[in-house]
Amino acid sequence: MSHATFELYEDAAGKYRWRLVHDNGNIIADSGEGYVNESDARNGIHSVRSNAPEAATEEVDG
């Protein structure tokens, strides 16, 4: 069974970011933006956890 872990960190600009890292080291997803407040970054993690547990897969052209 494989696992992934959310990593919460402060970037070089002093903003908080998160990334979801598979146990093989690959980054599966990231915040895409830096947050001024750590709590906002934590809210982003919570949003992904609660809004995508059963997300559908859609095939698109392009």
TORBAFI-631263 format. One record per residue (C-alpha): residue in one letter; x, y, z. Coordinates in pm, whole numbers, padded with zeros to 5 digits, always signed. Example, Ala and Ser with C-alpha at 12.3 -4.5 7.8 and 13.67 -1.06 7.14 Angstrom:
<marros>
A+01230-00450+00780S+01367-00106+00714
</marros>
This chain:
<marros>
M+00000+00000+00000S+00138+00340-00092H+00095+00660+00101A+00127+01030+00049T+00205+01304+00299F+00119+01671+00303E+00427+01884+00368L+00377+02237+00500Y+00675+02468+00465E+00791+02828+00446D+00943+02928+00111A+01238+03162+00047A+01003+03462+00030G+00864+03385+00378K+00528+03255+00251Y+00368+02927+00351R+00310+02654+00096W+00203+02292+00095R+00278+01997-00127L+00145+01643-00135V+00436+01400-00166H+00404+01031-00252D+00617+00792-00050N+00838+00747-00359G+00930+01116-00342N+00717+01239-00631I+00517+01556-00576I+00154+01476-00653A+00010+01825-00595D+00109+02160-00451S-00053+02480-00330G+00035+02669-00646E+00068+02987-00442G+00228+03112-00125Y+00015+03212+00173V+00098+03494+00412N-00050+03303+00706E+00030+02943+00797S-00336+02890+00887D-00438+02975+00528A-00199+02711+00396R-00344+02460+00643N-00692+02553+00518G-00574+02471+00165I-00465+02126+00279H-00799+02075+00452S-00985+02183+00137V-00804+01926-00078R-00867+01652+00178S-01238+01728+00211N-01328+01824-00146A-01148+01561-00351P-01174+01221-00181E-01396+01088-00459A-01311+01329-00740A-01404+01202-01084T-01154+01166-01365E-01246+01347-01684E-01071+01292-02014V-01022+01608-02218D-00870+01683-02557G-00556+01886-02579
</marros>
